[in-house]
Amino acid sequence: MDDSITDRKLRPIYEKAMEGKRLSREDGIALLATDDLPGLGFIADSVRREKVGDTVYWVRNLHINYTDICAKGCTFCAFARIKPDEGYVYTHERTAQEVNAYPGQLAEVHIVGGCNGRIPWEYYPEMIRVIKRESPQTHVKAFTMVELDFFAQKFKLTIEDVLDQLKEAGLDACPGGGAEVFSNRLHSHMFRHKAGPMRWLEVAEICHNNGVKTNATMLFGHIETHKERIVHLEKLRELQDKTGGFQAFIPLVYHADNNDLEVDHGPGAVDILKTVAVSRLMLDNFAHIKAYWILMGERLAQISLGFGANDIDGTVVQEKIYHRAGAETPMLVTPKHLERLIRSAGRIPQERDALYGRPAWSLEPELIEAVA
Protein backbone atom coordinates (compact mmCIF):
# COMPACT_ATOMS: atom_id res chain seq x y z
CA MET A 1 0.00 0.00 0.00
CA ASP A 2 2.84 2.44 0.77
CA ASP A 3 4.02 2.37 -2.86
CA SER A 4 0.51 2.51 -4.33
CA ILE A 5 -0.82 5.62 -2.53
CA THR A 6 1.37 8.73 -2.64
CA ASP A 7 -1.21 11.21 -1.28
CA ARG A 8 -0.96 10.71 2.47
CA LYS A 9 -4.49 12.10 2.94
CA LEU A 10 -5.84 9.05 1.14
CA ARG A 11 -4.23 6.48 3.41
CA PRO A 12 -6.73 6.71 6.30
CA ILE A 13 -9.56 6.62 3.74
CA TYR A 14 -8.08 3.45 2.27
CA GLU A 15 -7.89 1.85 5.72
CA LYS A 16 -11.46 2.85 6.49
CA ALA A 17 -12.73 1.47 3.17
CA MET A 18 -10.89 -1.83 3.55
CA GLU A 19 -12.32 -2.24 7.06
CA GLY A 20 -15.81 -1.89 5.59
CA LYS A 21 -16.47 1.45 7.28
CA ARG A 22 -18.67 3.98 5.53
CA LEU A 23 -16.92 6.97 3.97
CA SER A 24 -18.03 10.46 4.94
CA ARG A 25 -18.87 13.44 2.78
CA GLU A 26 -15.46 14.89 3.62
CA ASP A 27 -13.80 11.65 2.51
CA GLY A 28 -15.61 11.80 -0.82
CA ILE A 29 -14.63 15.40 -1.46
CA ALA A 30 -11.00 14.61 -0.59
CA LEU A 31 -11.01 11.71 -3.03
CA LEU A 32 -12.30 13.89 -5.87
CA ALA A 33 -9.73 16.58 -5.05
CA THR A 34 -6.65 14.35 -4.98
CA ASP A 35 -3.93 14.51 -7.62
CA ASP A 36 -2.99 10.91 -6.83
CA LEU A 37 -5.01 9.21 -9.57
CA PRO A 38 -3.14 5.88 -9.35
CA GLY A 39 -3.65 5.85 -5.59
CA LEU A 40 -7.36 6.54 -5.92
CA GLY A 41 -7.63 3.81 -8.53
CA PHE A 42 -5.80 1.39 -6.23
CA ILE A 43 -8.28 2.05 -3.41
CA ALA A 44 -11.35 1.70 -5.61
CA ASP A 45 -10.00 -1.41 -7.33
CA SER A 46 -9.15 -3.00 -3.97
CA VAL A 47 -12.71 -2.44 -2.74
CA ARG A 48 -14.13 -3.72 -6.02
CA ARG A 49 -12.08 -6.89 -5.77
CA GLU A 50 -13.24 -7.54 -2.19
CA LYS A 51 -16.89 -6.78 -2.96
CA VAL A 52 -17.58 -8.33 -6.36
CA GLY A 53 -14.43 -10.09 -7.53
CA ASP A 54 -13.08 -10.06 -11.07
CA THR A 55 -16.32 -10.69 -12.97
CA VAL A 56 -17.39 -7.94 -15.39
CA TYR A 57 -20.96 -8.01 -16.68
CA TRP A 58 -22.28 -7.27 -20.16
CA VAL A 59 -25.68 -7.67 -21.81
CA ARG A 60 -27.17 -8.22 -25.28
CA ASN A 61 -29.36 -5.14 -25.26
CA LEU A 62 -31.23 -2.83 -27.58
CA HIS A 63 -32.04 0.82 -26.86
CA ILE A 64 -35.40 2.17 -28.00
CA ASN A 65 -35.82 5.95 -27.72
CA TYR A 66 -39.50 5.95 -28.67
CA THR A 67 -40.01 9.72 -29.01
CA ASP A 68 -37.82 12.81 -29.00
CA ILE A 69 -40.71 15.24 -28.48
CA CYS A 70 -40.49 16.70 -24.98
CA ALA A 71 -41.78 19.86 -23.36
CA LYS A 72 -39.49 19.86 -20.30
CA GLY A 73 -36.89 22.19 -21.80
CA CYS A 74 -33.79 20.92 -19.97
CA THR A 75 -30.89 23.18 -20.89
CA PHE A 76 -28.35 20.35 -21.09
CA CYS A 77 -30.42 18.16 -23.44
CA ALA A 78 -29.54 17.81 -27.14
CA PHE A 79 -32.10 15.09 -27.81
CA ALA A 80 -35.45 16.79 -27.23
CA ARG A 81 -37.59 18.48 -29.87
CA ILE A 82 -40.39 20.75 -28.68
CA LYS A 83 -42.46 21.02 -31.88
CA PRO A 84 -44.21 17.80 -32.94
CA ASP A 85 -43.46 18.40 -36.62
CA GLU A 86 -39.72 18.47 -35.82
CA GLY A 87 -39.69 15.21 -33.89
CA TYR A 88 -40.87 11.62 -34.09
CA VAL A 89 -42.91 8.98 -32.27
CA TYR A 90 -42.35 5.28 -32.85
CA THR A 91 -45.33 3.29 -34.01
CA HIS A 92 -45.70 -0.11 -32.40
CA GLU A 93 -44.86 -1.59 -35.78
CA ARG A 94 -41.53 0.28 -35.72
CA THR A 95 -40.80 -1.03 -32.23
CA ALA A 96 -41.55 -4.59 -33.36
CA GLN A 97 -39.28 -4.15 -36.39
CA GLU A 98 -36.36 -2.99 -34.23
CA VAL A 99 -36.76 -5.92 -31.86
CA ASN A 100 -36.93 -8.38 -34.74
CA ALA A 101 -33.95 -6.77 -36.46
CA TYR A 102 -31.65 -7.41 -33.50
CA PRO A 103 -28.85 -9.72 -34.68
CA GLY A 104 -29.21 -12.77 -32.44
CA GLN A 105 -30.51 -13.43 -28.94
CA LEU A 106 -31.78 -10.35 -27.09
CA ALA A 107 -31.70 -10.18 -23.28
CA GLU A 108 -32.85 -6.61 -22.61
CA VAL A 109 -34.71 -3.77 -24.28
CA HIS A 110 -33.88 -0.42 -22.67
CA ILE A 111 -36.66 2.14 -23.25
CA VAL A 112 -36.30 5.88 -22.62
CA GLY A 113 -38.02 8.80 -24.36
CA GLY A 114 -39.21 12.37 -24.07
CA CYS A 115 -42.20 13.56 -22.05
CA ASN A 116 -44.58 13.86 -24.99
CA GLY A 117 -48.00 15.22 -24.05
CA ARG A 118 -49.64 13.98 -27.28
CA ILE A 119 -49.15 10.28 -26.63
CA PRO A 120 -52.13 8.53 -24.97
CA TRP A 121 -51.61 6.39 -21.89
CA GLU A 122 -52.50 3.16 -23.67
CA TYR A 123 -49.43 3.56 -25.90
CA TYR A 124 -46.98 2.78 -23.09
CA PRO A 125 -48.23 -0.59 -21.79
CA GLU A 126 -48.98 -1.65 -25.37
CA MET A 127 -45.38 -0.93 -26.37
CA ILE A 128 -44.24 -3.36 -23.68
CA ARG A 129 -46.77 -5.97 -24.80
CA VAL A 130 -45.53 -5.68 -28.38
CA ILE A 131 -41.94 -6.37 -27.28
CA LYS A 132 -43.00 -9.33 -25.14
CA ARG A 133 -45.01 -10.79 -28.02
CA GLU A 134 -42.09 -10.48 -30.42
CA SER A 135 -39.44 -11.67 -27.95
CA PRO A 136 -40.92 -13.30 -24.83
CA GLN A 137 -37.56 -14.10 -23.21
CA THR A 138 -36.43 -10.47 -23.35
CA HIS A 139 -36.49 -8.31 -20.23
CA VAL A 140 -38.08 -4.88 -20.67
CA LYS A 141 -36.33 -2.14 -18.71
CA ALA A 142 -38.46 0.90 -19.40
CA PHE A 143 -39.17 4.48 -18.29
CA THR A 144 -37.12 6.65 -15.95
CA MET A 145 -38.44 8.14 -12.71
CA VAL A 146 -39.05 11.34 -14.69
CA GLU A 147 -41.23 9.53 -17.22
CA LEU A 148 -43.17 7.69 -14.51
CA ASP A 149 -43.80 11.00 -12.74
CA PHE A 150 -44.92 12.53 -16.05
CA PHE A 151 -47.35 9.64 -16.67
CA ALA A 152 -48.85 10.02 -13.20
CA GLN A 153 -49.39 13.76 -13.61
CA LYS A 154 -50.58 13.65 -17.21
CA PHE A 155 -53.06 10.81 -16.79
CA LYS A 156 -54.11 11.55 -13.19
CA LEU A 157 -52.81 8.26 -11.84
CA THR A 158 -50.74 7.38 -8.81
CA ILE A 159 -47.24 6.02 -9.35
CA GLU A 160 -48.54 2.73 -7.95
CA ASP A 161 -51.29 2.66 -10.61
CA VAL A 162 -48.78 3.40 -13.35
CA LEU A 163 -46.51 0.59 -12.16
CA ASP A 164 -49.35 -1.90 -11.78
CA GLN A 165 -50.44 -1.42 -15.38
CA LEU A 166 -46.90 -1.47 -16.76
CA LYS A 167 -46.04 -4.60 -14.75
CA GLU A 168 -49.17 -6.30 -16.01
CA ALA A 169 -48.00 -5.54 -19.55
CA GLY A 170 -44.60 -7.08 -18.84
CA LEU A 171 -42.34 -4.41 -17.28
CA ASP A 172 -39.30 -6.05 -15.63
CA ALA A 173 -37.26 -3.08 -14.36
CA CYS A 174 -36.68 0.66 -14.78
CA PRO A 175 -33.58 2.54 -15.96
CA GLY A 176 -31.92 5.16 -13.78
CA GLY A 177 -31.85 8.24 -16.02
CA GLY A 178 -33.24 11.67 -15.23
CA ALA A 179 -31.62 12.01 -11.81
CA GLU A 180 -29.05 14.49 -13.20
CA VAL A 181 -27.59 15.90 -9.91
CA PHE A 182 -29.62 16.05 -6.69
CA SER A 183 -29.22 19.80 -6.17
CA ASN A 184 -31.98 22.38 -5.95
CA ARG A 185 -29.55 24.93 -7.40
CA LEU A 186 -28.94 22.82 -10.48
CA HIS A 187 -32.60 21.80 -10.77
CA SER A 188 -33.68 25.45 -11.02
CA HIS A 189 -30.96 26.23 -13.57
CA MET A 190 -30.85 23.10 -15.75
CA PHE A 191 -34.08 21.08 -15.54
CA ARG A 192 -36.67 23.01 -13.56
CA HIS A 193 -39.71 21.76 -15.50
CA LYS A 194 -39.23 18.10 -14.66
CA ALA A 195 -39.08 16.05 -11.47
CA GLY A 196 -36.66 17.50 -8.96
CA PRO A 197 -34.32 15.69 -6.57
CA MET A 198 -36.83 14.75 -3.87
CA ARG A 199 -39.48 13.63 -6.36
CA TRP A 200 -37.00 11.47 -8.27
CA LEU A 201 -36.02 9.73 -5.04
CA GLU A 202 -39.68 9.41 -3.99
CA VAL A 203 -40.65 7.73 -7.27
CA ALA A 204 -37.65 5.39 -7.05
CA GLU A 205 -38.66 4.40 -3.53
CA ILE A 206 -42.20 3.64 -4.70
CA CYS A 207 -40.78 1.46 -7.50
CA HIS A 208 -38.65 -0.48 -5.06
CA ASN A 209 -41.51 -0.91 -2.60
CA ASN A 210 -43.64 -2.29 -5.42
CA GLY A 211 -41.12 -4.88 -6.51
CA VAL A 212 -39.58 -2.97 -9.43
CA LYS A 213 -35.79 -2.79 -9.42
CA THR A 214 -34.21 0.34 -10.88
CA ASN A 215 -30.80 1.72 -11.73
CA ALA A 216 -29.43 5.08 -10.62
CA THR A 217 -27.39 7.71 -12.46
CA MET A 218 -25.61 11.03 -12.06
CA LEU A 219 -24.91 13.39 -14.96
CA PHE A 220 -21.54 14.99 -14.15
CA GLY A 221 -18.93 17.25 -15.65
CA HIS A 222 -20.91 20.45 -16.31
CA ILE A 223 -21.56 23.13 -13.65
CA GLU A 224 -21.90 20.97 -10.54
CA THR A 225 -19.45 21.20 -7.64
CA HIS A 226 -17.57 18.31 -6.09
CA LYS A 227 -19.72 18.67 -3.00
CA GLU A 228 -22.90 18.38 -5.09
CA ARG A 229 -21.59 15.18 -6.64
CA ILE A 230 -20.89 13.67 -3.23
CA VAL A 231 -24.26 14.75 -1.80
CA HIS A 232 -25.92 13.06 -4.78
CA LEU A 233 -24.11 9.82 -4.00
CA GLU A 234 -25.02 10.12 -0.32
CA LYS A 235 -28.72 10.44 -1.15
CA LEU A 236 -28.59 7.35 -3.36
CA ARG A 237 -26.78 5.48 -0.61
CA GLU A 238 -29.41 6.48 1.94
CA LEU A 239 -32.25 5.23 -0.25
CA GLN A 240 -30.41 2.01 -1.00
CA ASP A 241 -30.04 1.45 2.76
CA LYS A 242 -33.82 1.81 3.02
CA THR A 243 -35.01 -0.25 0.05
CA GLY A 244 -32.17 -2.24 -1.51
CA GLY A 245 -33.87 -1.63 -4.85
CA PHE A 246 -31.02 -0.15 -6.89
CA GLN A 247 -29.20 -2.64 -9.09
CA ALA A 248 -26.43 -0.51 -10.59
CA PHE A 249 -25.06 3.01 -10.59
CA ILE A 250 -24.07 4.63 -13.88
CA PRO A 251 -21.98 7.85 -13.89
CA LEU A 252 -23.18 9.65 -17.02
CA VAL A 253 -20.53 11.76 -18.74
CA TYR A 254 -21.87 15.16 -19.83
CA HIS A 255 -21.49 15.95 -23.55
CA ALA A 256 -21.57 19.60 -24.50
CA ASP A 257 -22.75 19.65 -28.14
CA ASN A 258 -26.11 20.95 -29.38
CA ASN A 259 -27.67 22.21 -26.14
CA ASP A 260 -28.41 25.47 -24.33
CA LEU A 261 -26.17 25.00 -21.30
CA GLU A 262 -23.29 27.45 -21.47
CA VAL A 263 -20.58 24.85 -20.95
CA ASP A 264 -18.35 24.19 -23.93
CA HIS A 265 -16.87 20.83 -22.95
CA GLY A 266 -17.48 17.82 -20.78
CA PRO A 267 -15.19 16.24 -18.20
CA GLY A 268 -11.73 14.98 -19.09
CA ALA A 269 -10.47 11.44 -18.71
CA VAL A 270 -8.98 12.03 -15.25
CA ASP A 271 -12.25 13.45 -13.92
CA ILE A 272 -14.20 10.54 -15.40
CA LEU A 273 -11.92 7.95 -13.80
CA LYS A 274 -12.03 9.79 -10.46
CA THR A 275 -15.83 9.84 -10.54
CA VAL A 276 -16.06 6.13 -11.30
CA ALA A 277 -13.67 5.37 -8.44
CA VAL A 278 -15.41 7.63 -5.94
CA SER A 279 -18.77 6.14 -6.91
CA ARG A 280 -17.47 2.68 -6.03
CA LEU A 281 -16.15 3.93 -2.70
CA MET A 282 -19.09 6.09 -1.60
CA LEU A 283 -21.79 3.66 -2.78
CA ASP A 284 -20.76 0.85 -0.46
CA ASN A 285 -24.24 -0.74 -0.69
CA PHE A 286 -24.28 -0.94 -4.52
CA ALA A 287 -22.95 -4.13 -6.07
CA HIS A 288 -22.56 -2.81 -9.61
CA ILE A 289 -20.83 0.31 -10.96
CA LYS A 290 -21.18 0.65 -14.72
CA ALA A 291 -18.61 2.02 -17.16
CA TYR A 292 -20.98 3.09 -19.93
CA TRP A 293 -18.86 2.82 -23.07
CA ILE A 294 -21.33 4.83 -25.18
CA LEU A 295 -20.48 7.98 -23.20
CA MET A 296 -16.85 7.52 -22.19
CA GLY A 297 -15.57 5.56 -25.17
CA GLU A 298 -14.41 1.96 -25.29
CA ARG A 299 -10.84 2.57 -24.14
CA LEU A 300 -11.77 4.69 -21.13
CA ALA A 301 -14.54 2.27 -20.19
CA GLN A 302 -11.95 -0.49 -20.26
CA ILE A 303 -9.58 1.54 -18.03
CA SER A 304 -12.50 2.21 -15.67
CA LEU A 305 -12.54 -1.51 -14.89
CA GLY A 306 -9.36 -0.75 -12.90
CA PHE A 307 -11.09 2.10 -11.06
CA GLY A 308 -13.97 0.20 -9.46
CA ALA A 309 -16.35 -0.55 -12.34
CA ASN A 310 -17.63 -4.09 -12.89
CA ASP A 311 -20.14 -3.65 -15.72
CA ILE A 312 -19.49 -2.38 -19.25
CA ASP A 313 -23.15 -2.25 -20.40
CA GLY A 314 -23.88 -4.01 -23.67
CA THR A 315 -24.37 -4.12 -27.40
CA VAL A 316 -26.78 -1.11 -27.18
CA VAL A 317 -27.78 -0.62 -30.88
CA GLN A 318 -29.32 2.67 -32.07
CA GLU A 319 -28.75 4.87 -29.00
CA LYS A 320 -29.85 8.40 -29.96
CA ILE A 321 -29.85 10.60 -26.85
CA TYR A 322 -26.10 10.87 -26.25
CA HIS A 323 -25.11 10.70 -29.89
CA ARG A 324 -27.11 13.87 -30.52
CA ALA A 325 -25.09 15.46 -27.71
CA GLY A 326 -21.83 14.66 -29.45
CA ALA A 327 -20.96 11.07 -28.51
CA GLU A 328 -18.75 9.64 -31.27
CA THR A 329 -18.84 6.00 -30.17
CA PRO A 330 -20.34 3.32 -32.42
CA MET A 331 -24.08 2.59 -32.37
CA LEU A 332 -23.40 -1.14 -32.00
CA VAL A 333 -20.71 -3.44 -30.72
CA THR A 334 -20.87 -7.22 -30.85
CA PRO A 335 -20.83 -9.61 -27.88
CA LYS A 336 -17.46 -10.96 -29.01
CA HIS A 337 -16.02 -7.44 -29.04
CA LEU A 338 -17.29 -6.71 -25.52
CA GLU A 339 -15.81 -9.94 -24.22
CA ARG A 340 -12.46 -9.11 -25.84
CA LEU A 341 -12.46 -5.68 -24.13
CA ILE A 342 -13.12 -7.28 -20.77
CA ARG A 343 -10.59 -10.09 -21.12
CA SER A 344 -7.85 -7.76 -22.33
CA ALA A 345 -8.39 -5.74 -19.14
CA GLY A 346 -7.64 -8.88 -17.16
CA ARG A 347 -11.21 -9.53 -16.08
CA ILE A 348 -13.73 -12.34 -16.51
CA PRO A 349 -16.69 -11.52 -18.79
CA GLN A 350 -20.13 -12.70 -17.75
CA GLU A 351 -23.28 -12.22 -19.78
CA ARG A 352 -26.29 -10.98 -17.81
CA ASP A 353 -29.92 -10.03 -18.24
CA ALA A 354 -31.59 -6.83 -17.02
CA LEU A 355 -31.81 -8.20 -13.46
CA TYR A 356 -28.20 -9.45 -13.32
CA GLY A 357 -29.23 -13.05 -13.79
CA ARG A 358 -27.78 -15.44 -16.36
CA PRO A 359 -29.76 -15.67 -19.61
CA ALA A 360 -30.70 -19.26 -20.42
CA TRP A 361 -28.55 -19.30 -23.55
CA SER A 362 -25.44 -18.17 -21.62
CA LEU A 363 -25.62 -21.47 -19.74
CA GLU A 364 -25.84 -23.44 -22.99
CA PRO A 365 -23.24 -22.12 -25.46
CA GLU A 366 -24.63 -24.15 -28.34
CA LEU A 367 -27.82 -22.04 -28.18
CA ILE A 368 -25.99 -18.77 -28.72
CA GLU A 369 -26.62 -17.37 -32.18
CA ALA A 370 -23.38 -15.98 -33.54
CA VAL A 371 -23.24 -12.25 -34.11
CA ALA A 372 -20.81 -11.16 -36.83
Stockholm file with secondary structure:
# STOCKHOLM 1.0

chainA/1-372         MDDSITDRKLRPIYEKAMEGKRLSREDGIALLATDDLPGLGFIADSVRREKVGDTVYWVRNLHINYTDICAKGCTFCAFARIKPDEGYVYTHERTAQEVNAYPGQLAEVHIVGGCNGRIPWEYYPEMIRVIKRESPQTHVKAFTMVELDFFAQKFKLTIEDVLDQLKEAGLDACPGGGAEVFSNRLHSHMFRHKAGPMRWLEVAEICHNNGVKTNATMLFGHIETHKERIVHLEKLRELQDKTGGFQAFIPLVYHADNNDLEVDHGPGAVDILKTVAVSRLMLDNFAHIKAYWILMGERLAQISLGFGANDIDGTVVQEKIYHRAGAETPMLVTPKHLERLIRSAGRIPQERDALYGRPAWSLEPELIEAVA
#=GR chainA/1-372 SS CTTTCCCGGGHHHHHHHHTTCCCCHHHHHHHHHCSCHHHHHHHHHHHHHHHHTTEEEEECEEEECCBCBCCSCCTTCSSCBSSGGGSCBCCHHHHHHHHHHSSSCCCEEEECCCCCTTSCTTHHHHHHHHHHHHCTTCEEEECCHHHHHHHHHHTTCCHHHHHHHHHHHTCCEECCTTCCCCCHHHHHHHCTTSCCHHHHHHHHHHHHHTTCEEEEEEEESSSCCHHHHHHHHHHHHHHHHHHCCEEEEEEEECCCTTSSSSCCCCCCHHHHHHHHHHHHHHCTTCSEEBCCHHHHCHHHHHHHTTTTCCEEEECBCSCCHHHHTTCCSCSBCCHHHHHHHHHHTTCEEEECCTTSCCCHHHHCGGGCCCCC
#=GC SS_cons         CTTTCCCGGGHHHHHHHHTTCCCCHHHHHHHHHCSCHHHHHHHHHHHHHHHHTTEEEEECEEEECCBCBCCSCCTTCSSCBSSGGGSCBCCHHHHHHHHHHSSSCCCEEEECCCCCTTSCTTHHHHHHHHHHHHCTTCEEEECCHHHHHHHHHHTTCCHHHHHHHHHHHTCCEECCTTCCCCCHHHHHHHCTTSCCHHHHHHHHHHHHHTTCEEEEEEEESSSCCHHHHHHHHHHHHHHHHHHCCEEEEEEEECCCTTSSSSCCCCCCHHHHHHHHHHHHHHCTTCSEEBCCHHHHCHHHHHHHTTTTCCEEEECBCSCCHHHHTTCCSCSBCCHHHHHHHHHHTTCEEEECCTTSCCCHHHHCGGGCCCCC
//
